[in-house]
Amino acid sequence: MATNQGQMYKCAICGNEVVVTSAGGGELVCCGQPMAATGEGYTCSK
């Protein structure tokens, strides 16, 4: 799973949500399961 800056992910079990602030590789995991991409979040300005 590739992540993109600003992309949002949500845990289907506990409801935790994250917004990617620095794109990278790997897999986002919460409660032992991969998190699902839910759309775009805010735009980070660095």
N, CA, C and O atoms as a MOPAC input file, in Angstrom:
PM7 MOZYME 1SCF
protein

 N      0.86200 1    -1.18300 1     0.00000 1
 C      0.00000 1     0.00000 1     0.00000 1
 C      0.89900 1     1.23400 1     0.00000 1
 O      1.72700 1     1.40200 1     0.89600 1
 N      0.74400 1     2.05900 1    -0.96000 1
 C      1.46000 1     3.32500 1    -0.99000 1
 C      0.55500 1     4.39300 1    -0.39400 1
 O     -0.65800 1     4.38500 1    -0.60600 1
 N      1.14400 1     5.29100 1     0.33800 1
 C      0.36400 1     6.37500 1     0.92200 1
 C      0.68900 1     7.67500 1     0.21100 1
 O      1.79800 1     7.86000 1    -0.29000 1
 N     -0.26800 1     8.55900 1     0.17000 1
 C     -0.08100 1     9.88300 1    -0.41600 1
 C     -0.33800 1    10.92800 1     0.64900 1
 O     -1.19100 1    10.73900 1     1.51600 1
 N      0.38700 1    12.02100 1     0.59000 1
 C      0.19900 1    13.10300 1     1.53800 1
 C     -1.24500 1    13.59100 1     1.49000 1
 O     -1.78300 1    13.83500 1     0.41000 1
 N     -1.86600 1    13.73300 1     2.64200 1
 C     -3.23900 1    14.21300 1     2.74700 1
 C     -4.28100 1    13.11500 1     2.74400 1
 O     -5.45100 1    13.37700 1     3.02300 1
 N     -3.87400 1    11.86800 1     2.43000 1
 C     -4.82000 1    10.76100 1     2.37700 1
 C     -5.26300 1    10.37500 1     3.79600 1
 O     -4.46400 1    10.40900 1     4.73100 1
 N     -6.52600 1    10.01500 1     3.94200 1
 C     -7.08700 1     9.63500 1     5.24100 1
 C     -7.29500 1     8.13100 1     5.30200 1
 O     -7.64700 1     7.49600 1     4.30700 1
 N     -7.07100 1     7.56600 1     6.49500 1
 C     -7.29600 1     6.14400 1     6.75500 1
 C     -8.09400 1     6.00400 1     8.03400 1
 O     -7.97700 1     6.83300 1     8.93700 1
 N     -8.91700 1     4.94800 1     8.11900 1
 C     -9.74500 1     4.72400 1     9.29600 1
 C     -9.71300 1     3.25200 1     9.68900 1
 O     -9.71300 1     2.37000 1     8.83000 1
 N     -9.68500 1     2.99800 1    10.98900 1
 C     -9.73600 1     1.63600 1    11.52000 1
 C    -11.19700 1     1.20000 1    11.59900 1
 O    -12.03300 1     1.89300 1    12.17900 1
 N    -11.49500 1     0.04100 1    11.00700 1
 C    -12.86400 1    -0.48000 1    11.00000 1
 C    -13.28200 1    -1.00000 1    12.36900 1
 O    -14.47500 1    -1.17800 1    12.61400 1
 N    -12.33100 1    -1.24700 1    13.26900 1
 C    -12.66000 1    -1.80300 1    14.58400 1
 C    -12.90500 1    -0.70500 1    15.62500 1
 O    -13.96700 1    -0.65900 1    16.24600 1
 N    -11.91900 1     0.17700 1    15.81100 1
 C    -12.03700 1     1.17300 1    16.88700 1
 C    -12.39900 1     2.56800 1    16.39000 1
 O    -12.76000 1     3.43100 1    17.19100 1
 N    -12.30800 1     2.80200 1    15.09000 1
 C    -12.67600 1     4.10300 1    14.54800 1
 C    -11.55600 1     5.13300 1    14.51500 1
 O    -11.78400 1     6.26700 1    14.09500 1
 N    -10.33100 1     4.76400 1    14.95200 1
 C     -9.21500 1     5.70000 1    14.85700 1
 C     -9.05300 1     6.15900 1    13.42200 1
 O     -9.21900 1     5.37200 1    12.49000 1
 N     -8.72700 1     7.44000 1    13.24000 1
 C     -8.50100 1     8.00100 1    11.91200 1
 C     -7.12600 1     8.65400 1    11.87900 1
 O     -6.68600 1     9.25500 1    12.85900 1
 N     -6.45400 1     8.53000 1    10.73900 1
 C     -5.16300 1     9.19400 1    10.55600 1
 C     -5.15900 1     9.91100 1     9.22100 1
 O     -5.84700 1     9.51400 1     8.28000 1
 N     -4.37000 1    10.97900 1     9.15300 1
 C     -4.13600 1    11.69800 1     7.89900 1
 C     -2.63700 1    11.63300 1     7.66200 1
 O     -1.85400 1    11.95100 1     8.55700 1
 N     -2.23100 1    11.22800 1     6.47500 1
 C     -0.82400 1    11.08900 1     6.13300 1
 C     -0.21700 1    12.47700 1     5.94800 1
 O     -0.69300 1    13.26800 1     5.13400 1
 N      0.84100 1    12.76600 1     6.71300 1
 C      1.51500 1    14.05600 1     6.60300 1
 C      2.83600 1    13.93400 1     5.85700 1
 O      3.38300 1    14.92800 1     5.38000 1
 N      3.34700 1    12.70700 1     5.75900 1
 C      4.57800 1    12.44800 1     5.02800 1
 C      4.41200 1    11.12500 1     4.30400 1
 O      4.34200 1    10.07500 1     4.94300 1
 N      4.34900 1    11.15800 1     2.98300 1
 C      4.08300 1     9.95900 1     2.19000 1
 C      5.22600 1     8.96300 1     2.30500 1
 O      6.39100 1     9.34100 1     2.43600 1
 N      4.87300 1     7.68200 1     2.25500 1
 C      5.87100 1     6.63000 1     2.32300 1
 C      5.27100 1     5.30200 1     1.94700 1
 O      4.11400 1     5.22900 1     1.53300 1
 N      6.04000 1     4.26800 1     2.08500 1
 C      5.57400 1     2.92200 1     1.78600 1
 C      5.11100 1     2.23800 1     3.05200 1
 O      5.05500 1     2.84800 1     4.12000 1
 N      4.78300 1     0.98100 1     2.92700 1
 C      4.35400 1     0.21900 1     4.08700 1
 C      2.85000 1     0.18800 1     4.20500 1
 O      2.12900 1     0.63400 1     3.31200 1
 N      2.38800 1    -0.34500 1     5.31700 1
 C      0.96000 1    -0.53100 1     5.53000 1
 C      0.56100 1     0.06200 1     6.87200 1
 O      1.22500 1    -0.18100 1     7.88000 1
 N     -0.50900 1     0.83000 1     6.89100 1
 C     -1.01900 1     1.37400 1     8.14200 1
 C     -1.89900 1     0.32100 1     8.79600 1
 O     -2.84100 1    -0.17500 1     8.17700 1
 N     -1.59300 1    -0.02800 1    10.06400 1
 C     -2.29700 1    -1.08800 1    10.77000 1
 C     -2.78400 1    -0.57000 1    12.11200 1
 O     -2.07100 1     0.16000 1    12.80100 1
 N     -4.00100 1    -0.95100 1    12.48000 1
 C     -4.57400 1    -0.60800 1    13.78500 1
 C     -5.40600 1    -1.80600 1    14.22900 1
 O     -6.06100 1    -2.44000 1    13.40100 1
 N     -5.39000 1    -2.12000 1    15.49800 1
 C     -6.14700 1    -3.25400 1    16.05100 1
 C     -5.83400 1    -4.55500 1    15.30700 1
 O     -6.69400 1    -5.42800 1    15.19700 1
 N     -4.59600 1    -4.68600 1    14.79400 1
 C     -4.16100 1    -5.88700 1    14.12300 1
 C     -4.64800 1    -6.05900 1    12.69700 1
 O     -4.42600 1    -7.10900 1    12.09500 1
 N     -5.31200 1    -5.04200 1    12.13800 1
 C     -5.82200 1    -5.12300 1    10.76800 1
 C     -5.38700 1    -3.90000 1     9.97800 1
 O     -5.20600 1    -2.82100 1    10.54300 1
 N     -5.21400 1    -4.07000 1     8.64500 1
 C     -4.88100 1    -2.90400 1     7.81000 1
 C     -5.98700 1    -1.84800 1     7.87700 1
 O     -7.17300 1    -2.17600 1     7.91200 1
 N     -5.58700 1    -0.60100 1     7.89300 1
 C     -6.55800 1     0.49500 1     7.89400 1
 C     -7.05200 1     0.73800 1     6.47700 1
 O     -6.31300 1     0.51300 1     5.51900 1
 N     -8.28200 1     1.19000 1     6.33300 1
 C     -8.89300 1     1.42700 1     5.02400 1
 C     -8.77500 1     2.90200 1     4.64000 1
 O     -9.02100 1     3.78700 1     5.45900 1
 N     -8.39600 1     3.15500 1     3.38400 1
 C     -8.35000 1     4.52300 1     2.87600 1
 C     -9.77700 1     5.03900 1     2.76500 1
 O    -10.65300 1     4.35500 1     2.23400 1
 N    -10.00800 1     6.25800 1     3.27100 1
 C    -11.36300 1     6.81900 1     3.25900 1
 C    -11.48400 1     8.07300 1     2.41700 1
 O    -12.59000 1     8.58300 1     2.23500 1
 N    -10.38500 1     8.58300 1     1.90100 1
 C    -10.44900 1     9.78500 1     1.07200 1
 C     -9.29900 1    10.71600 1     1.36500 1
 O     -8.25800 1    10.30700 1     1.88000 1
 N     -9.49800 1    11.95800 1     1.03300 1
 C     -8.46000 1    12.96300 1     1.22300 1
 C     -8.73300 1    13.79200 1     2.46400 1
 O     -9.88300 1    14.10400 1     2.77600 1
 N     -7.67900 1    14.14300 1     3.16300 1
 C     -7.77900 1    14.98800 1     4.34900 1
 C     -7.33300 1    16.39000 1     4.02100 1
 O     -7.60000 1    16.89000 1     2.92900 1
 N     -6.65900 1    17.02500 1     4.94700 1
 C     -6.18600 1    18.38300 1     4.72500 1
 C     -4.86600 1    18.35600 1     3.97200 1
 O     -4.19300 1    17.32600 1     3.92300 1
 N     -4.50300 1    19.46600 1     3.39900 1
 C     -3.22000 1    19.60000 1     2.70500 1
 C     -2.19300 1    20.12400 1     3.67700 1
 O     -2.41200 1    21.13000 1     4.35000 1
 N     -1.07300 1    19.43700 1     3.74600 1
 C      0.00700 1    19.83000 1     4.66300 1
 C      0.92000 1    20.82300 1     3.96100 1
 O      1.31300 1    20.61500 1     2.81400 1
 N      1.24900 1    21.88100 1     4.64600 1
 C      2.18600 1    22.84400 1     4.05200 1
 C      3.45500 1    22.82100 1     4.87500 1
 O      3.47000 1    23.25600 1     6.02700 1
 N      4.51900 1    22.31100 1     4.28100 1
 C      5.81600 1    22.22300 1     4.97400 1
 C      6.78500 1    23.20000 1     4.37100 1
 O      7.93100 1    23.28400 1     4.81100 1

